């Protein structure tokens, strides 16, 4: 309350969020991917644009080619979209509970994105939702990593598995 008073936030508009974190990626609590998709698109856009700034040219063709080859086409277009509304019963499994789903698209997209990160930034630690579901200790790598890519390869798996077009890919560097 003191901070809100100091920055003159009207009392009618209380804080409605917590400190940003990635617990939703690993918690499997059934959150709505639709809420996060617009927020993460801005983060991903900023991360991608930073690569162009590092190249000192916002139209650098080599950076654009790497972005397209290793990120944009690595997971979604080759592993996720071809499987949308085309999953076989054996392509869907559960993780922590009945409505916490994982599909072949989740696993294959995470594998492709992990490989893609190695192609762009050798030495980057990748912490993916599906790998953490299998081995929760992998989260510990985030604290010690010089560069860490946190991946939710298919945010909104329940929607995806049920043929609802509200899903996306979350990538964030820490």
C-alpha positions in Angstrom: 0.0 0.0 0.0 2.9 2.4 0.8 4.4 1.9 -2.7 1.0 2.4 -4.3 0.5 5.6 -2.3 4.0 6.8 -3.2 3.4 6.4 -7.0 -0.1 7.8 -6.6 -2.0 4.8 -7.8 -5.7 5.4 -7.2 -7.1 3.2 -4.4 -9.9 2.1 -6.7 -7.4 0.2 -8.8 -5.7 -2.4 -6.6 -2.8 -4.5 -7.7 -4.1 -7.6 -9.5 -0.9 -9.5 -10.4 2.1 -11.0 -8.7 5.7 -10.6 -9.6 6.4 -12.1 -13.0 7.6 -15.6 -12.8 7.4 -18.8 -14.8 5.5 -21.0 -12.3 2.6 -21.2 -14.7 4.8 -23.0 -17.2 5.6 -25.7 -14.8 2.7 -25.8 -12.4 0.2 -27.5 -14.7 -2.7 -25.7 -13.0 -4.9 -25.3 -16.0 -4.4 -21.6 -16.6 -5.8 -20.1 -19.8 -3.2 -19.8 -22.5 -5.3 -17.0 -24.2 -4.4 -14.6 -21.3 -0.7 -15.1 -21.8 -0.4 -15.2 -25.5 -0.7 -11.4 -26.1 1.8 -10.6 -23.3 4.4 -13.2 -24.5 4.2 -12.0 -28.1 5.6 -8.6 -26.9 8.4 -10.4 -25.0 9.3 -12.6 -27.9 9.2 -9.6 -30.3 11.6 -7.7 -28.0 13.9 -10.7 -27.7 14.0 -11.1 -31.5 14.6 -7.4 -32.1 17.5 -7.5 -29.7 19.3 -9.9 -32.1 19.0 -7.3 -34.8 20.3 -4.6 -32.5 23.3 -6.7 -31.7 23.9 -7.1 -35.5 23.7 -3.3 -35.6 21.2 -3.5 -38.5 17.4 -3.9 -38.0 17.2 -5.4 -41.5 20.2 -7.7 -41.2 19.5 -10.6 -43.7 21.7 -13.1 -41.8 19.9 -12.5 -38.5 16.6 -12.7 -40.2 17.5 -16.0 -41.8 18.7 -17.4 -38.4 15.5 -16.3 -36.7 13.4 -17.9 -39.4 15.4 -21.1 -39.6 16.1 -21.8 -35.9 13.1 -20.3 -34.2 10.1 -19.5 -36.3 10.1 -22.7 -38.3 11.7 -24.9 -35.7 8.7 -25.8 -33.5 5.4 -24.5 -34.5 5.2 -24.9 -38.3 6.9 -28.3 -38.4 5.9 -30.0 -35.2 2.7 -28.3 -33.9 0.6 -27.1 -36.8 0.6 -30.3 -38.9 -0.7 -32.1 -35.8 -3.5 -29.6 -35.0 -6.9 -31.5 -35.2 -5.0 -34.5 -36.4 -3.8 -36.2 -33.2 -4.2 -40.0 -32.8 -5.4 -41.3 -29.4 -1.8 -42.5 -28.7 -0.5 -39.0 -29.3 -2.0 -37.7 -26.1 -1.0 -38.5 -22.5 -1.5 -37.1 -19.0 1.1 -35.7 -16.6 0.3 -34.7 -13.1 -3.5 -35.2 -13.4 -6.3 -36.1 -15.8 -6.6 -32.6 -17.4 -2.8 -31.9 -17.5 -2.1 -33.1 -21.0 1.0 -33.6 -23.0 1.0 -34.5 -26.7 3.5 -35.7 -29.2 3.5 -32.1 -30.6 4.6 -30.8 -27.1 7.5 -33.2 -26.9 8.7 -32.9 -30.5 8.4 -29.1 -30.5 10.4 -28.9 -27.3 13.1 -31.2 -28.8 13.3 -29.1 -31.9 13.4 -25.8 -30.0 16.1 -27.2 -27.7 18.2 -28.2 -30.8 17.5 -24.8 -32.4 18.8 -23.0 -29.3 22.1 -24.9 -29.6 22.4 -23.8 -33.2 21.9 -20.1 -32.4 23.5 -19.8 -28.9 25.9 -22.7 -28.1 26.1 -23.3 -24.4 22.5 -22.0 -23.7 20.8 -24.0 -21.0 17.3 -24.9 -22.1 14.6 -25.6 -19.5 11.5 -26.9 -21.1 8.1 -27.7 -19.6 8.1 -31.3 -20.7 11.6 -32.0 -19.6 10.8 -30.5 -16.2 7.7 -32.6 -15.9 9.9 -35.7 -16.3 12.7 -34.3 -14.1 11.7 -31.4 -11.8 15.4 -30.9 -10.8 16.1 -29.3 -14.2 14.5 -26.0 -12.9 17.7 -25.6 -10.7 19.7 -24.9 -13.9 18.0 -21.5 -14.3 19.8 -19.9 -11.4 23.3 -20.9 -12.5 23.0 -20.5 -16.3 24.7 -17.6 -18.0 22.0 -17.8 -20.7 18.9 -19.8 -20.2 16.0 -20.4 -22.6 12.8 -21.2 -20.8 10.4 -23.1 -23.2 6.7 -23.9 -23.0 6.6 -25.7 -26.4 2.8 -25.8 -26.6 1.1 -23.4 -24.3 -2.6 -24.4 -24.1 -2.1 -28.1 -24.7 -5.6 -28.9 -23.5 -7.0 -26.5 -26.1 -4.8 -28.0 -28.8 -5.7 -31.6 -27.9 -9.4 -30.6 -28.0 -9.2 -28.8 -31.4 -9.5 -25.3 -30.0 -7.3 -22.7 -31.7 -6.1 -21.0 -28.5 -2.5 -22.1 -28.0 0.9 -20.8 -28.7 4.6 -21.3 -28.1 6.4 -19.5 -25.2 10.1 -18.8 -25.3 11.9 -16.5 -22.9 15.5 -15.8 -22.2 16.6 -15.5 -18.6 
